[in-house]
Amino acid sequence: MAAALTRQEEPEAKGYDKVFAFVRDQLLSGQLKAGDRLLPERELAAQLGVSRPVIREVLRALAAIGVLEIRHGYGSVVRQPGFAELGDLFTMMLAQQAEVVEDVMEARIAIERQAIRLACLRATPADIAALRHALQRIEETVRDPEVGGDADFAFHDALIAAAHAPTLASLHAAIAILLKRSHFERRERIINLHGIDAYLVEHHRDLLAAVVARDEEAADRLLMQHFEIGADFQRQAAAEPRQN
């Protein structure tokens, strides 16, 4: 069974926390970087005053979330962050909260507002081409909730990429699974409303035009309008009687 980052019974708990804090602080300070090998278990245990089983438990837990790689016969090596794995973990944690798909929209708006401003400054010709391709997919799949939802997500994902901001991209990747689910569920609810085609196509077209024009203020304003109109459609869908 995979190790989990859980508090153990005393005194093991104190030892576990001590080892975990030591590795965490080494990573945060930059003393340990991707590719570096940790001290052998015996040396870590002696240096921190804990048992080797406690050391092994912490290392297995860190390996389970992708922070370390345990190479038998070699030792534990710091891994380059893998946000797909962390995203799975983060999604499972968030999934315990009620209305998480709607709540994650607040995080999405915060991330995308900064990202689109940076995209106006940093987008490359390749980024613009990726956005154009994503827009074309939106136009082609506008009446399909599932495929269209994927196309919608791809457009906004391309916006994040065009910002060339690794931390923003990492935060976005950490909630990507929930965002994809949100795109599909929201699209499915509003797909038959009047004016939805224009909203889905024209607003994304306007967002792309603002990025191409390098107009940060217009891009931010259009993005907020995009989210506000989307929220209006969601409220309208919720108010209409459901058809059997």
N, C-alpha and C positions, 0 to 999 in steps of 0.2 A: 504494500500500500504506500502511495506517495506521501512523503513527509509534508506536513503543513506548518505554516508559521503560527503556531498556537502556544499559549503559555502552559508550561508544564508545572507539576507539583513541586513545591519547595523540597530540597534546595536546588533541584535541577533547573527550576524556573529562573533563578538568579544567574546561574551559569549560562543558560541559553540566551537570556537577554544580554549578558555581558559579551558573549561571542558575537551575537548578531550586531550589537552596537559597535563593536570593534571593526567588523568587516564593513558595515555601513559607513562609519566615519572615514575609513581608509578610502572608500570609493568617493565619498563626497569631497574629501580633501585633495583628491587627485593622486594620492600616493599609490593607489592601485588603479590601473587602466586596463582597457581591453587587451587581452593577450598576456597579461602578467600572471605569474603563478603565485598562489598563496604559499605561505610557509607550510611545511609538512605538518600533519596532524599532531605528531608528538611535540614539535616545537611550539605550535599554537597552544596546545594544552598546557605545556609548562609555562609559557609566557603569560597566559591568562588565568592560570590556576584553576582549571576545570578539567573534567575527565575527557578522555578521547571519545567516548560515546556521545557526549554532549556536542563536541566539535563535529562529529559525523552527522548528527541530527540537523544542526544548523546548515552545514554544507549541502546536505540533501535537500533541505527546504529551499535554499537559495538556487540550487540547480533546478528545482521543480518550477520555479518562476522565471528561469532563463537568465539569472544574474551570473551564475557560474556554470562551468562544464567540468564534470568530474571525469578525469582520464585515468583509468586504472593503470597502475604502474608508473604514473607520472605525477599526478596530483590534481589540485583544483585550479582551474584557469578562469580568469574573468572573461566573460563573453561580451561582445558588442550587443547593446540593448536590442532585444527582439520585441517590437511593440505589438506584433500580431499575437504573441503569447501573452503579453501583459494585457492586451485588449481583451482576450478571452477571460482572464482572471478578473479584470475590472468589470466586465459585463456580468459575470456571475455574481459579483458583489452587488452591483447596482440592481440586478434583477430581483433582489429581495425587497426593493422599495416599491410602494404602490405608485401607479401612474408614472413609471420611470420613463416610458417612451415620450410622453409629453414634457416631462421635467427636463429631459436631456436637450430639448429645444433651446432652453436658456443658455446652456453651455455652447451649443452650436452657433447661436447668434453672436455670442461674445467672440468666439474663435474666428468666425467668418468676417465679422466687421473689421477686425485687425488685418486678417489675411487679404481681403480685397484691396485695402489701402496699400499694403506692401506689394501686392500684385501689380498695382498701377505703376509702381516704381521699378519693380524687378522682373516683370514678366519678359521672357525671351520669345523669339519667333516660334520656337518649339512649343512653349507654353500656350501661345495664342492658337497655334495649330491644334493642340489638344483640346482647347476650349471650343474651337469651331467644330471639331469632330463630335464632341459631346453634345453641342447644340443641335447638330444634324440628327443625332440619335434621338434627342428629345422630340424633334419635329416628326420623325418617322414613327415614333411609338407613343404619341400623345394619348391615344385612346386605350392603351394597354396598361392597366395598373401595375402589373408586376415588372414587365420589361421597361415600361416608361419610368417606373420608380427607380430602377437600376440606372437608367440614362440620366435621370435627375440627380441621383447621387454622384454619378461620374462627373457631371458638370461641376458640382460644388467641390468635389474632391480635386478636380483639376485647378480650381481657384486656389485651394489650399496649397497645392504643389507650386503654383505660379508665384506664391509669396516667398518661396525659398527661405522659409523660417523653420528650421528643424524642430524647435520645441513646439511651435503651433502644430506642425505636421504630426508630431508624436502624440499630442493631446487629441487631435482629431482621430488618429489611428486607434487610440485607446477606446474611443466610443463608436468606432465605425460600425460594429455589428448592430448596435442599437439604432444608429442613424439610418442604416439600410432598412431596418424594420420600420422605422418611423416614416421614411419616404414611401414605402409600400402602403402602409396603413392609412396615411393621410391622403395619398393619391386615390386609394380605393374608395374612401368616403366621399370625395368631392368630384369624381370623374364625370358624373352625369349632370353637374350643375351648369347653368347657363353662363357662358363667358369663360369657362375653364380653359378651353383651348388657347384663347388669346393670352390668358394669364400665364400658362405654362410655357408657351413659345415666346411671346413678345417680351416678357419680363427677362427671360434668360438672354434674349438677343440684346436687350438694352444693357444688361450687366456686362456682357462681352464688349459692347461698343464703348462703355465707359473705361474698361481696362485698356482697350486698344488706344483710346484717346489719352490715357494716362491722367485721367481726371479723378483724383481721390475723393473729392467732396461729392461729386455726382455719383460715383460708384457706391459710396457709403449710404447716400440718400436713397438710391435705387434699391440697394439691398434691404434697407429697413422697410421700404414700401413693399418689396417682394414678400417679406415675412409678415407684414401687417395685412396685406391682401390675402395671403394664404390663411392667416388666422381668421379673417372674416369669412372665407369660404368654409372653414371648419365649423364655425359657429352656425352658418347657414345650413350646413348639412346636418348638424345636430338638432336644429330646430324643425327640420322637415320630417313628416311621418315616414316611418320605414315601410317599404313595400314588401309584401310577402312574395 
